[in-house]
Amino acid sequence: MSTTIPTLAGQASDERRIGRGVLLLTVTAAITFFVTGSGMLEGHAVYPSWLNLAVFPGFAGYHAAYGNALLPWLPIPLVLATALNAWLVFRRPTGVPPALLMATLAGQLVVIGVTVAFALPIQAQLATAGRTPAEITALVESLIRINYWREIPGLAVAAGFVVMLRQALRARA
């Protein structure tokens, strides 16, 4: 019967693998927290301000420019955080429950799904010229209501990452 004797090289390799998993978790959590904050700011400060801008004849152009400027600050980081979360499923750090990783991934997919299915069509309508102030107001109010369907899972995902970071820190202690 052969016995495997741990070597210092093997232990160092395991430590690097574990360290990379924790680094991946930390980076993913940081991006997730950023996305959550950006989404909350947009939903609670930007969207309501559009109600005041509905009477502005150039609202559609303003909205289109805003959407393009927003890409690197919300949609791209959301997709990146979701991709990194999926990668974490395969590179799970010690102490992080796989079910929690799957739950946060599912939450991020819900946020993306609601965005694609409901928010983006409204955003496209807002970027189309020729709408009356009343139509713009109705669209913005719909967007504000729909945004809660993104915020609730988004906040749950952020809370899940707090728990995962805590679990990973406990496992390393």
C-alpha angles and dihedrals in degrees: 000000000000124000126205112230113205113238130203089243091054092048091049090050091051091049091052091049092049091045091052090051091052091046090051090049091049094049091046091049092049092051090045092052090048092050092047092052093045091050092049091049092049094047098044103033110020102040095050090048089059088065087067091047095051091097092054108107091216095052094118092054092045090050093049091050090047091052092052092047091050096057098089092043104050121001097042095046090046091055090044092050090049092050091048090048089053089050089051089060086068097035099041114171118233112275096024112118112233090221090060091052090050091047093052090047090051090049091052090049090052090053091050092045094051090046094051097040101041117005100047094053089052091046089052090052091050090053091054114097123230101053120136120237089252091054092048090049092051091049093048091049089052090050091051091052093046091048091072087065087062099038098054096055090037092057090045090053091050090050089049090055091051089055092046092050090050091049092049091050091049091050091053095048 
